[in-house]
């Protein structure tokens, strides 16, 4: 099985999951053999800047992806993925290593037909305030992912006792 994660970074399993499917800067691919990770690699999203509807699902099909995990995705993209036999998992957040563990344990809640927020709007000529706020959002996502990872580790330690 091959799982693709949308990512804000190119740090493999340490990357932060992206909340925006279509324009995420990177993809992290995890090749699995049952519940064992065989291979992990990152690549740039070749269609991050511009793409037509359905192009990314077709691209993922060519990459032999079985599951796509992301923070958000519009219903049309979800439909395309389903038509290609790729399972979309929406609503995940945090570091990819933690999201992968949750997915393999079946702990992720699978959201269906979630609309993306305003982040999908294509805006040109953004003012400095909007750009600053977008950077703040990215920083907050990183902090949330780090906190989630710490909580996950604490729970593991607690279970060992």
Secondary structure per residue as TSV (DSSP state, phi and psi in degrees):
chain	resnum	aa	ss	phi	psi
A	1	X	-	360.0	141.5
A	2	X	E	-119.8	122.5
A	3	X	E	-109.3	134.6
A	4	X	E	-113.5	132.1
A	5	X	E	-112.7	138.3
A	6	X	E	-78.5	144.9
A	7	X	E	-142.9	146.5
A	8	X	S	-89.6	-9.3
A	9	X	S	-137.0	167.1
A	10	X	S	-112.8	55.5
A	11	X	-	-118.6	31.3
A	12	X	G	50.5	-128.3
A	13	X	G	-69.5	-17.5
A	14	X	G	-84.9	-3.9
A	15	X	S	-67.9	157.5
A	16	X	B	-91.4	130.9
A	17	X	B	-63.2	135.7
A	18	X	-	-80.8	145.0
A	19	X	S	-91.5	-1.9
A	20	X	-	-129.8	110.4
A	21	X	S	-62.3	-58.4
A	22	X	T	-62.9	-32.0
A	23	X	T	-117.7	21.1
A	24	X	-	-64.3	145.5
A	25	X	S	-74.9	-26.0
A	26	X	E	-139.2	160.5
A	27	X	E	-121.3	140.3
A	28	X	E	-113.8	122.6
A	29	X	E	-103.7	134.8
A	30	X	E	-125.6	117.3
A	31	X	E	-94.9	127.9
A	32	X	E	-115.5	149.9
A	33	X	E	-123.2	95.8
A	34	X	T	68.0	-122.7
A	35	X	T	-102.7	15.6
A	36	X	E	-104.3	129.7
A	37	X	E	-75.3	122.3
A	38	X	E	-94.0	-38.1
A	39	X	E	-156.4	144.3
A	40	X	E	-135.5	132.6
A	41	X	E	-153.6	154.9
A	42	X	E	-114.2	151.9
A	43	X	E	-148.2	158.0
A	44	X	E	-72.0	149.3
A	45	X	-	-79.1	109.1
A	46	X	T	-69.0	-12.5
A	47	X	T	-116.7	21.1
A	48	X	S	-63.8	-37.4
A	49	X	S	-80.6	-35.6
A	50	X	-	-160.6	134.2
A	51	X	-	-160.9	156.1
A	52	X	-	-89.2	159.1
A	53	X	T	-57.6	131.2
A	54	X	T	91.2	-12.4
A	55	X	H	-66.2	-43.9
A	56	X	H	-67.5	-42.8
A	57	X	H	-58.9	-39.5
A	58	X	H	-64.3	-39.6
A	59	X	H	-62.2	-43.4
A	60	X	H	-64.5	-35.8
A	61	X	H	-62.3	-42.0
A	62	X	H	-65.5	-25.5
A	63	X	T	-85.6	1.6
A	64	X	T	62.4	37.3
A	65	X	-	-78.8	136.5
A	66	X	S	-100.1	-31.7
A	67	X	E	-138.7	136.4
A	68	X	E	-117.2	126.5
A	69	X	E	-118.3	129.1
A	70	X	E	-153.1	172.0
A	71	X	S	-79.3	-43.1
A	72	X	-	-149.3	149.2
A	73	X	-	-160.9	138.5
A	74	X	-	-71.6	161.0
A	75	X	H	-64.6	-31.0
A	76	X	H	-67.5	-42.3
A	77	X	H	-63.3	-41.5
A	78	X	H	-59.1	-41.8
A	79	X	H	-63.7	-43.7
A	80	X	H	-60.1	-45.2
A	81	X	H	-59.4	-45.8
A	82	X	H	-61.5	-38.0
A	83	X	H	-64.2	-31.8
A	84	X	T	-84.8	-0.5
A	85	X	T	78.8	20.5
A	86	X	-	-104.6	128.5
A	87	X	E	-84.2	117.6
A	88	X	E	-86.0	132.8
A	89	X	E	-118.2	117.6
A	90	X	E	-120.7	145.4
A	91	X	S	102.3	4.1
A	92	X	-	-79.8	157.9
A	93	X	-	-155.7	159.9
A	94	X	S	112.4	-164.6
A	95	X	B	-75.2	144.1
A	96	X	H	-59.9	-37.3
A	97	X	H	-60.8	-37.7
A	98	X	H	-72.9	-40.7
A	99	X	H	-65.2	-40.0
A	100	X	H	-60.3	-46.1
A	101	X	H	-60.7	-44.4
A	102	X	H	-60.9	-42.7
A	103	X	H	-63.3	-46.0
A	104	X	H	-65.3	-30.6
A	105	X	H	-83.4	-10.1
A	106	X	T	79.4	20.2
A	107	X	-	-88.0	-6.4
A	108	X	S	-81.4	136.5
A	109	X	-	-84.1	123.4
A	110	X	-	-85.2	115.7
A	111	X	B	-92.3	145.5
A	112	X	-	-121.9	140.9
A	113	X	S	50.6	49.3
A	114	X	-	-86.1	134.2
A	115	X	-	-81.7	143.0
A	116	X	-	-76.4	153.6
A	117	X	-	-78.0	-163.8
A	118	X	G	-66.9	-9.5
A	119	X	G	-63.6	-15.1
A	120	X	G	-81.9	-15.6
A	121	X	S	-61.2	135.2
A	122	X	-	-91.1	105.2
A	123	X	-	-113.4	139.1
A	124	X	S	-115.8	154.0
A	125	X	S	67.0	38.3
A	126	X	-	-61.0	141.0
A	127	X	-	-82.8	170.2
A	128	X	H	-61.3	-34.3
A	129	X	H	-64.0	-43.9
A	130	X	H	-63.6	-43.7
A	131	X	H	-62.0	-41.0
A	132	X	H	-63.5	-44.3
A	133	X	H	-63.7	-38.5
A	134	X	H	-63.0	-39.4
A	135	X	H	-65.9	-38.7
A	136	X	H	-61.6	-39.9
A	137	X	H	-62.1	-44.8
A	138	X	H	-60.4	-43.3
A	139	X	H	-63.8	-40.8
A	140	X	H	-64.5	-39.1
A	141	X	H	-60.6	-41.4
A	142	X	H	-63.4	-42.7
A	143	X	H	-64.9	-42.0
A	144	X	H	-62.7	-42.4
A	145	X	H	-62.6	-42.3
A	146	X	H	-63.2	-43.6
A	147	X	H	-63.9	-41.1
A	148	X	H	-61.8	-40.9
A	149	X	H	-64.4	-40.7
A	150	X	H	-64.0	-44.7
A	151	X	H	-62.3	-42.6
A	152	X	H	-59.3	-44.7
A	153	X	H	-64.4	-40.2
A	154	X	H	-64.3	-39.5
A	155	X	H	-64.9	-40.8
A	156	X	H	-61.5	-45.1
A	157	X	H	-62.3	-41.8
A	158	X	H	-62.3	-39.7
A	159	X	H	-68.3	-28.2
A	160	X	H	-71.0	-25.5
A	161	X	-	-79.5	360.0
